[in-house]
C-alpha cells in the first residue's frame, strides 16, 4: 500500500468511524444492562479509545511493514 496523503486520510476516517460505532454500541449495551449514564459514557469512551488505538496501530503496520 502506498503512503500518500489520500490513502492515509481514508484509513484515518475508517478508523474513527469504526471506533465511533464500537463506542456507541458499547454505550447502548451498557446502558440497557444497567441504567447508569456515567458508566455507559465511560464504557463507550473506553471502547472508542481502545478501538481507535488498535486500528491506527494496525494501519501503521500495514502501511509500513518494515518498521
HUJO-V932337 format. One record per residue. N is the residue number from 0. RES is the residue in three letters. SS is DSSP state (alpha for helix, beta for strand, coil for the rest). PHI is phi in whole degrees, 0 to 359 (NA if undefined). Layout:
n: {N | N}
res: {RES | RES}
ss: {SS | SS}
phi: {PHI | PHI}
This chain:
n: {0 | 1 | 2 | 3 | 4 | 5 | 6 | 7 | 8 | 9 | 10 | 11 | 12 | 13 | 14 | 15 | 16 | 17 | 18 | 19 | 20 | 21 | 22 | 23 | 24 | 25 | 26 | 27 | 28 | 29 | 30 | 31 | 32 | 33 | 34 | 35 | 36 | 37 | 38 | 39 | 40 | 41 | 42 | 43 | 44 | 45 | 46 | 47 | 48 | 49 | 50 | 51 | 52 | 53 | 54 | 55 | 56 | 57 | 58 | 59 | 60 | 61 | 62 | 63 | 64 | 65 | 66}
res: {UNK | UNK | UNK | UNK | UNK | UNK | UNK | UNK | UNK | UNK | UNK | UNK | UNK | UNK | UNK | UNK | UNK | UNK | UNK | UNK | UNK | UNK | UNK | UNK | UNK | UNK | UNK | UNK | UNK | UNK | UNK | UNK | UNK | UNK | UNK | UNK | UNK | UNK | UNK | UNK | UNK | UNK | UNK | UNK | UNK | UNK | UNK | UNK | UNK | UNK | UNK | UNK | UNK | UNK | UNK | UNK | UNK | UNK | UNK | UNK | UNK | UNK | UNK | UNK | UNK | UNK | UNK}
ss: {coil | coil | coil | coil | alpha | alpha | alpha | alpha | alpha | alpha | alpha | alpha | alpha | alpha | alpha | alpha | alpha | alpha | alpha | alpha | alpha | alpha | alpha | alpha | alpha | alpha | alpha | alpha | alpha | alpha | alpha | alpha | alpha | coil | coil | coil | alpha | alpha | alpha | alpha | alpha | alpha | alpha | alpha | alpha | alpha | alpha | alpha | alpha | alpha | alpha | alpha | alpha | alpha | alpha | alpha | alpha | alpha | alpha | alpha | alpha | alpha | alpha | coil | coil | coil | coil}
phi: {NA | 285 | 247 | 285 | 295 | 297 | 295 | 293 | 293 | 298 | 295 | 294 | 296 | 298 | 296 | 293 | 294 | 294 | 293 | 296 | 297 | 297 | 296 | 294 | 296 | 297 | 297 | 297 | 295 | 295 | 292 | 286 | 284 | 215 | 285 | 238 | 297 | 299 | 292 | 296 | 293 | 296 | 294 | 295 | 295 | 294 | 294 | 299 | 297 | 294 | 294 | 297 | 297 | 296 | 292 | 295 | 297 | 295 | 293 | 296 | 295 | 291 | 286 | 227 | 292 | 280 | 283}
